[in-house]
Amino acid sequence: MTQYELTYNALTGGRRVVTTAGTAVQLSTTSTICQLVQITALVTNTAVVFVGGSDVLTTVGSENGTPLNPGDTWEAPMQNLTQVYLDARVSGEGVSYLFFR
Protein backbone atom coordinates (compact mmCIF):
# COMPACT_ATOMS: atom_id res chain seq x y z
CA MET A 1 0.00 0.00 0.00
CA THR A 2 1.24 3.47 -0.88
CA GLN A 3 1.45 6.09 1.84
CA TYR A 4 -0.36 9.38 1.19
CA GLU A 5 -0.02 12.55 3.22
CA LEU A 6 -3.73 12.87 3.90
CA THR A 7 -5.79 12.87 7.06
CA TYR A 8 -9.03 10.92 6.96
CA ASN A 9 -12.14 11.55 9.04
CA ALA A 10 -14.05 8.40 8.08
CA LEU A 11 -13.65 4.99 6.48
CA THR A 12 -16.53 3.33 4.65
CA GLY A 13 -16.75 0.20 2.52
CA GLY A 14 -18.92 -1.37 -0.11
CA ARG A 15 -19.20 -4.01 -2.81
CA ARG A 16 -20.04 -3.72 -6.51
CA VAL A 17 -20.54 -6.40 -9.14
CA VAL A 18 -20.88 -6.20 -12.91
CA THR A 19 -24.26 -7.62 -13.88
CA THR A 20 -23.37 -8.01 -17.57
CA ALA A 21 -19.76 -8.77 -18.50
CA GLY A 22 -18.33 -6.30 -21.00
CA THR A 23 -20.46 -3.43 -19.68
CA ALA A 24 -18.74 -0.78 -17.56
CA VAL A 25 -20.49 0.17 -14.31
CA GLN A 26 -19.78 3.02 -11.92
CA LEU A 27 -18.39 2.06 -8.55
CA SER A 28 -21.18 4.24 -7.14
CA THR A 29 -24.02 5.97 -8.96
CA THR A 30 -24.53 8.26 -5.97
CA SER A 31 -22.16 11.22 -5.61
CA THR A 32 -19.85 10.22 -2.76
CA ILE A 33 -17.05 12.60 -1.84
CA CYS A 34 -13.80 10.91 -0.83
CA GLN A 35 -10.05 11.45 -0.71
CA LEU A 36 -8.79 7.94 -1.43
CA VAL A 37 -10.38 4.76 -2.78
CA GLN A 38 -9.01 1.23 -2.38
CA ILE A 39 -10.52 -1.48 -4.60
CA THR A 40 -9.97 -5.22 -4.24
CA ALA A 41 -11.15 -7.80 -6.76
CA LEU A 42 -13.34 -10.36 -5.00
CA VAL A 43 -11.37 -13.48 -4.11
CA THR A 44 -14.30 -15.54 -5.43
CA ASN A 45 -13.92 -14.06 -8.95
CA THR A 46 -12.94 -16.59 -11.61
CA ALA A 47 -11.51 -14.03 -14.06
CA VAL A 48 -9.96 -10.59 -14.27
CA VAL A 49 -11.82 -7.36 -13.41
CA PHE A 50 -10.67 -4.03 -14.86
CA VAL A 51 -10.84 -0.69 -13.02
CA GLY A 52 -10.61 2.69 -14.72
CA GLY A 53 -12.61 5.58 -16.14
CA SER A 54 -15.88 5.45 -18.05
CA ASP A 55 -14.08 3.80 -20.99
CA VAL A 56 -12.88 0.78 -18.97
CA LEU A 57 -13.20 -2.45 -20.96
CA THR A 58 -12.34 -6.13 -20.41
CA THR A 59 -12.93 -7.31 -23.99
CA VAL A 60 -9.93 -9.45 -24.98
CA GLY A 61 -7.68 -7.54 -27.37
CA SER A 62 -9.34 -4.20 -26.53
CA GLU A 63 -8.67 -4.05 -22.78
CA ASN A 64 -8.62 -0.62 -21.18
CA GLY A 65 -7.97 0.14 -17.51
CA THR A 66 -6.07 -1.59 -14.73
CA PRO A 67 -6.52 -5.39 -14.55
CA LEU A 68 -7.16 -6.96 -11.16
CA ASN A 69 -6.91 -10.70 -10.69
CA PRO A 70 -8.92 -12.19 -7.81
CA GLY A 71 -7.60 -10.71 -4.55
CA ASP A 72 -5.55 -7.94 -6.24
CA THR A 73 -5.87 -4.40 -4.85
CA TRP A 74 -5.68 -1.00 -6.56
CA GLU A 75 -5.85 2.36 -4.85
CA ALA A 76 -5.72 6.01 -5.86
CA PRO A 77 -6.49 9.48 -4.57
CA MET A 78 -9.99 10.26 -5.81
CA GLN A 79 -12.49 13.08 -5.26
CA ASN A 80 -15.69 11.12 -5.86
CA LEU A 81 -16.60 7.43 -6.18
CA THR A 82 -18.62 8.21 -9.32
CA GLN A 83 -15.30 8.79 -11.14
CA VAL A 84 -14.38 5.09 -10.90
CA TYR A 85 -15.76 2.41 -13.23
CA LEU A 86 -15.24 -1.32 -13.47
CA ASP A 87 -15.87 -4.09 -15.94
CA ALA A 88 -15.61 -7.85 -15.49
CA ARG A 89 -14.97 -10.69 -17.91
CA VAL A 90 -17.59 -12.80 -16.10
CA SER A 91 -21.09 -11.57 -15.29
CA GLY A 92 -21.78 -11.29 -11.55
CA GLU A 93 -18.13 -10.80 -10.57
CA GLY A 94 -16.76 -7.61 -9.07
CA VAL A 95 -14.95 -5.84 -6.27
CA SER A 96 -15.12 -4.77 -2.67
CA TYR A 97 -13.92 -1.28 -1.84
CA LEU A 98 -12.98 1.10 0.92
CA PHE A 99 -13.08 4.85 0.63
CA PHE A 100 -11.57 7.36 2.95
CA ARG A 101 -13.01 10.83 3.67
ZIQUINOR-V566320 format. One record per residue. N is the residue number from 1. OMEGA is omega in whole degrees, -180 to 180 (NA if undefined). D_CENTER is the distance of its C-alpha to the mean C-alpha in whole Angstrom. Layout:
N,OMEGA,D_CENTER
N,OMEGA,D_CENTER
This chain:
1,179,16
2,178,17
3,176,19
4,180,19
5,179,22
6,175,21
7,-177,22
8,179,20
9,-177,21
10,177,19
11,-179,16
12,-179,14
13,178,12
14,-179,10
15,179,9
16,176,8
17,177,10
18,-178,11
19,-179,14
20,179,16
21,180,15
22,179,15
23,-179,14
24,175,11
25,176,9
26,176,8
27,175,6
28,177,10
29,177,13
30,178,15
31,-177,15
32,-179,14
33,178,15
34,176,14
35,-177,15
36,175,12
37,178,8
38,-175,8
39,179,5
40,176,7
41,-179,8
42,-179,10
43,178,14
44,177,15
45,177,14
46,-178,16
47,-178,15
48,172,12
49,178,8
50,178,8
51,178,5
52,178,7
53,-176,10
54,180,12
55,179,13
56,-176,10
57,179,13
58,-178,13
59,-178,17
60,-179,19
61,179,21
62,-176,19
63,176,15
64,-178,13
65,180,10
66,-180,9
67,175,10
68,172,9
69,180,12
70,179,12
71,179,12
72,-180,11
73,176,9
74,176,8
75,180,9
76,170,10
77,-176,13
78,180,12
79,-177,14
80,-179,12
81,-180,9
82,179,10
83,-174,10
84,178,6
85,175,6
86,176,5
87,-178,9
88,176,10
89,-178,14
90,179,15
91,178,15
92,178,14
93,-176,12
94,-172,8
95,163,6
96,-178,8
97,172,7
98,172,10
99,-174,11
100,178,14
101,NA,17
